[in-house]
Amino acid sequence: MQYFKTHDSFDKNDFEDEIFHNSDVKESFQKFDTAYRMDNEIELAESFAISQQAVKKQARVFKSVLKLDKNFHVYIHGNRELIEQGVEADGRKFYKLYFSEES
């Protein structure tokens, strides 16, 4: 989201270089992009102007619902900085929620 907030235009190569610091992750994204285009038979623009109005609208709902496995939906309304994401030594993923009082 930060990329879209701080740039006036999107360039796929610039986006990949700035967001994906690990070359394996960058390569995985490129493979996903190619497969997605082929599976859906669509051609996506490699660059375009970014609408700040659309970015603001999307930022309000970005990750507002965490869908975890098939049995948990966590609705987030507020400060996302109070949520910590991590991975246990055994590979299980977790979220840690911080709050002042339960209501």
C-alpha positions as CSV (number, residue, x, y, z in Angstrom):
1,M,0.0,0.0,0.0
2,Q,2.9,2.3,0.8
3,Y,4.2,2.1,-2.7
4,F,0.9,3.4,-4.1
5,K,0.7,6.1,-1.5
6,T,4.1,7.5,-2.4
7,H,4.2,7.2,-6.2
8,D,2.2,9.1,-8.9
9,S,2.5,6.2,-11.4
10,F,2.9,2.5,-11.3
11,D,5.7,0.8,-13.2
12,K,5.9,-3.0,-12.8
13,N,9.7,-3.2,-12.9
14,D,10.1,-0.4,-10.4
15,F,7.4,-1.9,-8.1
16,E,9.2,-5.3,-8.2
17,D,12.6,-3.7,-7.4
18,E,11.3,-1.6,-4.6
19,I,8.9,-4.1,-2.9
20,F,10.6,-7.5,-3.4
21,H,14.1,-7.3,-1.9
22,N,14.5,-11.0,-2.1
23,S,15.2,-12.3,-5.6
24,D,13.3,-15.5,-5.0
25,V,10.2,-13.6,-4.0
26,K,10.5,-11.3,-7.0
27,E,10.8,-14.3,-9.3
28,S,7.8,-16.0,-7.6
29,F,5.8,-12.8,-8.2
30,Q,6.8,-12.7,-11.8
31,K,5.7,-16.4,-12.3
32,F,2.4,-15.7,-10.6
33,D,1.9,-12.6,-12.8
34,T,2.5,-14.6,-15.9
35,A,0.3,-17.5,-14.8
36,Y,-2.5,-15.1,-13.8
37,R,-2.5,-13.4,-17.2
38,M,-2.5,-16.7,-19.0
39,D,-5.2,-18.4,-16.8
40,N,-7.5,-15.4,-17.1
41,E,-6.6,-14.5,-20.7
42,I,-6.1,-10.9,-19.9
43,E,-3.3,-8.4,-20.6
44,L,-2.5,-6.0,-17.8
45,A,-0.7,-2.7,-18.3
46,E,3.0,-2.6,-17.2
47,S,2.6,1.0,-16.1
48,F,-0.3,3.4,-15.4
49,A,-1.1,6.6,-13.4
50,I,-2.1,6.0,-9.8
51,S,-5.3,7.5,-8.6
52,Q,-4.7,8.9,-5.1
53,Q,-8.5,8.9,-4.5
54,A,-8.6,5.2,-5.2
55,V,-5.6,4.6,-3.0
56,K,-7.3,6.4,-0.1
57,K,-10.5,4.5,-0.6
58,Q,-8.7,1.1,-0.7
59,A,-6.5,2.0,2.3
60,R,-9.6,2.2,4.5
61,V,-10.6,-1.4,3.8
62,F,-7.1,-2.9,3.3
63,K,-6.9,-6.0,5.4
64,S,-10.1,-5.0,7.3
65,V,-11.0,-8.7,7.5
66,L,-8.4,-11.4,8.2
67,K,-9.6,-14.7,6.9
68,L,-7.6,-17.4,8.7
69,D,-7.9,-21.0,7.6
70,K,-11.6,-21.8,7.2
71,N,-12.8,-21.2,10.8
72,F,-11.7,-17.7,11.8
73,H,-12.6,-14.3,10.5
74,V,-11.1,-11.3,12.4
75,Y,-12.7,-7.9,11.7
76,I,-10.3,-5.0,12.2
77,H,-11.6,-1.5,12.8
78,G,-8.9,0.8,14.0
79,N,-5.2,0.9,14.5
80,R,-3.5,-1.9,12.6
81,E,-0.3,-1.1,14.4
82,L,-1.8,-3.0,17.4
83,I,-1.6,-6.3,15.4
84,E,1.6,-8.2,15.2
85,Q,2.2,-11.1,12.7
86,G,4.7,-13.8,13.1
87,V,5.7,-17.4,12.5
88,E,6.4,-20.0,15.2
89,A,9.6,-22.2,15.1
90,D,7.5,-25.1,13.9
91,G,6.1,-23.1,11.0
92,R,2.7,-22.2,12.4
93,K,1.7,-18.6,11.7
94,F,0.1,-16.3,14.3
95,Y,-1.3,-12.9,14.9
96,K,-0.8,-11.1,18.2
97,L,-3.5,-8.5,19.1
98,Y,-2.8,-5.7,21.6
99,F,-5.7,-3.8,23.3
100,S,-6.3,-1.7,26.4
101,E,-9.7,-3.1,27.5
102,E,-12.2,-5.7,26.4
103,S,-15.6,-4.4,25.5
